[in-house]
Amino acid sequence: MPLKNDLLDALHTSEDELLKHLIRDVEEVFCTMVGMENLLHLPLQVAPETHFKDCITAMVGFAGVYNGLVSLHAPQKLALAFTSSMLGMEVTELNDDVRDALGEIANMIAGSFKQHISPGGTDIKLSTPSLVSGDDYYVNAGNNLDTLTLRFATDEDWFMVAIVLEKE
């Protein structure tokens, strides 16, 4: 769902610039935390998804001058691979380590992205990460909010990062 012009005007930027920031933030977090370089991403935004199967979703809310939600959606198998890489040991089952790892990745993406919508980021506060996982579930962050949604690929599978954004 494209961002509204009044939101972009308030941010003094374009949707393309925000997408470039998001892509760079995701790439930097995954390079630093997960050791994954050269992530592939679809060149255009994708429609926000709400229905997930065999996935784990990590979400970090933010509030202040701008409000919203950063979400990371990954297939469970890929979440295990992310965690294994972060911890330097094989993780074979969905456990607290996996939830903590994905929550931290989402938190770092949110922390990086907020710098682009608020210089210094001091007037936007982040929530602690919330996680949802399961065989078949829905996550819907609201209908009237602006959303940036991108898919990224690893050698194993695709994952999605979405940011819901609104002016206070």
C-alpha positions, 0 to 999 in steps of 0.5 A: 500500500503506497504511502500517502502524499501528506505523510511523505510531505511531512517527512520531507522525502519520497517513498523511493527514498524511504524504501532505499533506507529500509533496504539498506537498514535490513541489509546492514542488520542482516550482515552485522547480526546474521552474517548474511551479505548480498541479500536479494530483494524484490525491486518493487514493494509487494502487497502486505500479507496478513496470512502466514503458515509455518512462520514466525513474526517479530514486531516492534511498535514505535510511537512519537512524532510518527507511530507504526510497526516494524514487522519481520516475517520468516518461515520457521526453517529460515528463522532457525537458520538466522538464529543458528548463524547469530549464535554460532551453533545449530538450532533445530527447534523453535525455542526462546533463542529463536524468538529472542533472535528474531525480536532483536533483528526486528528491534535493530531494523526499527531502531535504524529506520526511525533515524530516517523519519526522526533526526536523532530518533529521540522523539520516537520510542520503540516497544519491546518486540512481540512475537507470533508463530504457528502453523497458520495465523493472521497478523493485521496491523490495520487498514488505514495505515501506510505500509512499506513491504519488501521481500528479501531472499537468502539461499534458503527462502524468502522473508518479508519486512514491513513498516506501517507508518502514520503521522501522530 
